[in-house]
Amino acid sequence: MRIWLALLLLAAAAGASVMAATRVVSLSPSLSEMVVELGAADLLVGRLEAGEPSPELLNIPSVGRYGQLDMERLLSLQPDLLLLWPGSVGAGQREQLRRLKIPTYTAEPKTLDQLADQIEALAVTLGRPERGRELANHVRQRLLELRAEHRRDQPLRVFYQVWDQPLYTLGGGQIISDALKVCGASNVFSDLQLPAPQVSLESVLQRNPDVIIAGNQAQLDAWKAWPQIDAVRHGRLLLLADKGLERPSGQMIEATARLCQQLAD
């Protein structure tokens, strides 16, 4: 846990004054979801759009989409806190935001343990410390249970397909790679550091995964042309159960549990 996070939590536990935000703009769908989980949707005055929002977010004004932040609209909302996932806003606009000096909470957890820490820290910032402790402790307890239940002496080697044309996967620093570890598996491209690196068909054949996971059936069916891959030979082509793994918020722990069950079947 970072020093600033430890100090923030200690201050809250000791009853010290921690100024909670009252006008929050979320520049990350997963952080918007986390705000709802913490019972703080009433603080949201703006959000970045992506996919189908939860009912609690339907009436929250939009400030743009991934890579297309409407800076004028954002400023008109007079936020006293921005919630930022670095990849959701381009580098140029991130620099603009930095110069505006609006207090910013930045989250980019690489592991599920870090996700639990960030849930707790964000809850303090939003004035919901008790709910944050409750949710973070639930995530930590489920992590202990899942690691114990799904531990393997020899981890399953998994190729997690993000896209097919061209072929993209996940790098080792991506939180889904950690979810695989929790399930007793390993990302065959964990040595790559980009969040979503492009890889070649030849490299997948060479790394010969035990399991291939993809988001739609057509992508999985295409691998049947390569029966020399262990995953194809043994019929371990798994359709991703849901998209919860792609949203690092409190709900991701149960999405991880569903992934573990798929890998165990």
C-alpha positions as semicolon CSV with decimal commas, in nm:
position;residue;x (nm);y (nm);z (nm)
1;M;0,000;0,000;0,000
2;R;0,136;0,343;-0,089
3;I;0,235;0,580;0,193
4;W;-0,029;0,839;0,097
5;L;-0,301;0,575;0,113
6;A;-0,188;0,452;0,455
7;L;-0,183;0,807;0,592
8;L;-0,528;0,882;0,453
9;L;-0,678;0,573;0,612
10;L;-0,503;0,636;0,942
11;A;-0,636;0,992;0,949
12;A;-0,989;0,872;0,891
13;A;-0,959;0,599;1,156
14;A;-0,832;0,854;1,409
15;G;-1,119;1,089;1,340
16;A;-0,903;1,353;1,173
17;S;-1,073;1,593;0,936
18;V;-1,069;1,459;0,579
19;M;-1,241;1,695;0,338
20;A;-1,490;1,490;0,137
21;A;-1,573;1,588;-0,218
22;T;-1,925;1,708;-0,300
23;R;-1,913;1,755;-0,680
24;V;-1,744;1,458;-0,846
25;V;-1,680;1,397;-1,215
26;S;-1,578;1,043;-1,301
27;L;-1,356;0,997;-1,606
28;S;-1,370;0,619;-1,585
29;P;-1,672;0,387;-1,616
30;S;-1,522;0,147;-1,360
31;L;-1,472;0,432;-1,113
32;S;-1,830;0,548;-1,175
33;E;-1,941;0,196;-1,089
34;M;-1,726;0,202;-0,775
35;V;-1,890;0,529;-0,665
36;V;-2,230;0,362;-0,695
37;E;-2,108;0,058;-0,499
38;L;-1,993;0,292;-0,222
39;G;-2,339;0,452;-0,200
40;A;-2,208;0,787;-0,322
41;A;-2,387;0,829;-0,656
42;D;-2,546;1,146;-0,517
43;L;-2,203;1,313;-0,539
44;L;-2,162;1,250;-0,912
45;V;-2,227;1,552;-1,133
46;G;-2,065;1,414;-1,450
47;R;-1,932;1,091;-1,598
48;L;-1,750;0,953;-1,899
49;E;-1,975;0,738;-2,117
50;A;-1,896;0,376;-2,208
51;G;-2,144;0,097;-2,273
52;E;-2,473;0,060;-2,094
53;P;-2,473;0,250;-1,761
54;S;-2,633;0,121;-1,444
55;P;-2,972;0,273;-1,350
56;E;-2,805;0,492;-1,088
57;L;-2,596;0,661;-1,358
58;L;-2,860;0,717;-1,627
59;N;-2,931;1,078;-1,531
60;I;-2,571;1,182;-1,464
61;P;-2,456;1,429;-1,734
62;S;-2,202;1,306;-1,986
63;V;-1,862;1,472;-2,025
64;G;-1,769;1,270;-2,334
65;R;-1,641;0,926;-2,426
66;Y;-1,308;0,743;-2,417
67;G;-1,047;0,970;-2,573
68;Q;-1,309;1,239;-2,643
69;L;-1,339;1,442;-2,326
70;D;-1,559;1,753;-2,354
71;M;-1,344;1,991;-2,149
72;E;-1,589;2,282;-2,168
73;R;-1,873;2,065;-2,042
74;L;-1,656;1,929;-1,761
75;L;-1,559;2,277;-1,640
76;S;-1,922;2,393;-1,647
77;L;-2,001;2,128;-1,384
78;Q;-1,753;2,289;-1,139
79;P;-1,615;1,964;-0,997
80;D;-1,418;1,960;-0,675
81;L;-1,285;1,610;-0,750
82;L;-1,198;1,422;-1,069
83;L;-1,179;1,043;-1,077
84;L;-0,928;0,943;-1,343
85;W;-0,825;0,620;-1,509
86;P;-0,521;0,732;-1,713
87;G;-0,606;0,527;-2,022
88;S;-0,954;0,676;-2,054
89;V;-0,825;1,025;-2,134
90;G;-0,560;1,115;-2,393
91;A;-0,220;1,242;-2,281
92;G;-0,286;1,596;-2,408
93;Q;-0,611;1,631;-2,217
94;R;-0,457;1,476;-1,905
95;E;-0,200;1,756;-1,917
96;Q;-0,481;2,012;-1,953
97;L;-0,651;1,865;-1,647
98;R;-0,325;1,877;-1,452
99;R;-0,287;2,248;-1,527
100;L;-0,641;2,317;-1,402
101;K;-0,530;2,193;-1,058
102;I;-0,863;2,028;-0,982
103;P;-0,807;1,765;-0,710
104;T;-0,776;1,430;-0,885
105;Y;-0,800;1,073;-0,762
106;T;-0,612;0,847;-1,006
107;A;-0,672;0,473;-1,006
108;E;-0,505;0,204;-1,216
109;P;-0,483;-0,110;-1,001
110;K;-0,258;-0,385;-1,135
111;T;-0,381;-0,649;-0,890
112;L;-0,699;-0,733;-0,705
113;D;-0,523;-0,656;-0,375
114;Q;-0,451;-0,305;-0,505
115;L;-0,816;-0,278;-0,612
116;A;-0,928;-0,347;-0,254
117;D;-0,689;-0,076;-0,126
118;Q;-0,821;0,174;-0,378
119;I;-1,185;0,101;-0,293
120;E;-1,104;0,182;0,070
121;A;-0,911;0,498;-0,012
122;L;-1,173;0,631;-0,255
123;A;-1,443;0,572;0,007
124;V;-1,259;0,799;0,250
125;T;-1,227;1,068;-0,018
126;L;-1,603;1,045;-0,083
127;G;-1,695;1,049;0,285
128;R;-1,810;0,685;0,289
129;P;-1,531;0,521;0,495
130;E;-1,745;0,254;0,662
131;R;-1,891;0,131;0,334
132;G;-1,541;0,135;0,184
133;R;-1,400;-0,082;0,461
134;E;-1,691;-0,322;0,427
135;L;-1,653;-0,360;0,049
136;A;-1,273;-0,376;0,057
137;N;-1,276;-0,641;0,330
138;H;-1,527;-0,845;0,130
139;V;-1,291;-0,835;-0,170
140;R;-0,994;-0,937;0,048
141;Q;-1,184;-1,225;0,209
142;R;-1,305;-1,356;-0,127
143;L;-0,948;-1,337;-0,258
144;L;-0,829;-1,559;0,027
145;E;-1,107;-1,809;-0,043
146;L;-1,053;-1,818;-0,418
147;R;-0,676;-1,854;-0,391
148;A;-0,714;-2,143;-0,148
149;E;-0,984;-2,316;-0,352
150;H;-0,818;-2,286;-0,694
151;R;-0,449;-2,320;-0,616
152;R;-0,263;-2,548;-0,859
153;D;0,089;-2,686;-0,837
154;Q;0,110;-2,640;-1,214
155;P;-0,087;-2,330;-1,326
156;L;-0,304;-2,354;-1,636
157;R;-0,142;-2,164;-1,924
158;V;-0,406;-1,926;-2,063
159;F;-0,421;-1,717;-2,379
160;Y;-0,672;-1,436;-2,319
161;Q;-0,783;-1,297;-2,654
162;V;-0,893;-0,934;-2,662
163;W;-0,940;-0,907;-3,039
164;D;-0,876;-1,118;-3,348
165;Q;-0,793;-0,893;-3,646
166;P;-0,525;-0,802;-3,559
167;L;-0,463;-1,037;-3,270
168;Y;-0,450;-0,864;-2,930
169;T;-0,406;-1,004;-2,581
170;L;-0,331;-0,878;-2,228
171;G;0,007;-0,790;-2,083
172;G;0,133;-0,907;-1,746
173;G;0,063;-0,575;-1,572
174;Q;-0,309;-0,586;-1,651
175;I;-0,539;-0,668;-1,359
176;I;-0,704;-0,954;-1,548
177;S;-0,364;-1,127;-1,549
178;D;-0,379;-1,116;-1,169
179;A;-0,734;-1,256;-1,177
180;L;-0,596;-1,552;-1,373
181;K;-0,333;-1,606;-1,100
182;V;-0,605;-1,607;-0,835
183;C;-0,773;-1,887;-1,033
184;G;-0,459;-2,101;-1,048
185;A;-0,373;-1,998;-1,403
186;S;-0,112;-1,785;-1,579
187;N;-0,119;-1,550;-1,875
188;V;0,107;-1,696;-2,145
189;F;0,201;-1,340;-2,243
190;S;0,266;-1,216;-1,888
191;D;0,617;-1,112;-1,992
192;L;0,475;-0,835;-2,213
193;Q;0,427;-0,503;-2,033
194;L;0,185;-0,319;-2,263
195;P;-0,174;-0,334;-2,132
196;A;-0,302;-0,481;-2,460
197;P;-0,012;-0,590;-2,684
198;Q;-0,055;-0,709;-3,040
199;V;0,082;-1,062;-3,088
200;S;0,129;-1,297;-3,380
201;L;-0,041;-1,627;-3,449
202;E;0,303;-1,787;-3,452
203;S;0,375;-1,664;-3,099
204;V;0,049;-1,817;-2,970
205;L;0,136;-2,147;-3,138
206;Q;0,481;-2,136;-2,983
207;R;0,350;-2,067;-2,630
208;N;0,091;-2,343;-2,672
209;P;-0,174;-2,246;-2,413
210;D;-0,379;-2,503;-2,220
211;V;-0,683;-2,273;-2,240
212;I;-0,795;-2,001;-2,480
213;I;-1,047;-1,742;-2,357
214;A;-1,227;-1,505;-2,594
215;G;-1,527;-1,275;-2,590
216;N;-1,730;-1,434;-2,868
217;Q;-1,784;-1,778;-3,016
218;A;-1,661;-1,689;-3,366
219;Q;-1,318;-1,599;-3,225
220;L;-1,303;-1,931;-3,042
221;D;-1,418;-2,134;-3,342
222;A;-1,138;-1,984;-3,554
223;W;-0,880;-2,158;-3,332
224;K;-1,010;-2,500;-3,437
225;A;-0,799;-2,461;-3,750
226;W;-0,494;-2,516;-3,526
227;P;-0,545;-2,858;-3,359
228;Q;-0,179;-2,872;-3,253
229;I;-0,256;-2,621;-2,974
230;D;-0,324;-2,801;-2,645
231;A;-0,628;-2,583;-2,578
232;V;-0,785;-2,690;-2,909
233;R;-0,684;-3,055;-2,878
234;H;-0,844;-3,083;-2,534
235;G;-1,147;-2,865;-2,610
236;R;-1,051;-2,589;-2,364
237;L;-1,190;-2,295;-2,563
238;L;-1,379;-2,082;-2,311
239;L;-1,632;-1,811;-2,387
240;L;-1,590;-1,530;-2,133
241;A;-1,885;-1,560;-1,895
242;D;-1,940;-1,184;-1,862
243;K;-1,767;-0,849;-1,903
244;G;-1,724;-0,786;-1,530
245;L;-1,355;-0,876;-1,552
246;E;-1,301;-0,571;-1,769
247;R;-1,437;-0,328;-1,507
248;P;-1,205;-0,299;-1,204
249;S;-1,460;-0,216;-0,937
250;G;-1,598;-0,408;-0,641
251;Q;-1,801;-0,639;-0,862
252;M;-1,481;-0,770;-1,025
253;I;-1,421;-1,014;-0,739
254;E;-1,735;-1,210;-0,824
255;A;-1,651;-1,191;-1,195
256;T;-1,317;-1,346;-1,098
257;A;-1,499;-1,619;-0,905
258;R;-1,699;-1,701;-1,219
259;L;-1,377;-1,712;-1,422
260;C;-1,225;-1,951;-1,166
261;Q;-1,528;-2,178;-1,195
262;Q;-1,502;-2,181;-1,575
263;L;-1,137;-2,277;-1,556
264;A;-1,212;-2,548;-1,298
265;D;-1,491;-2,716;-1,498
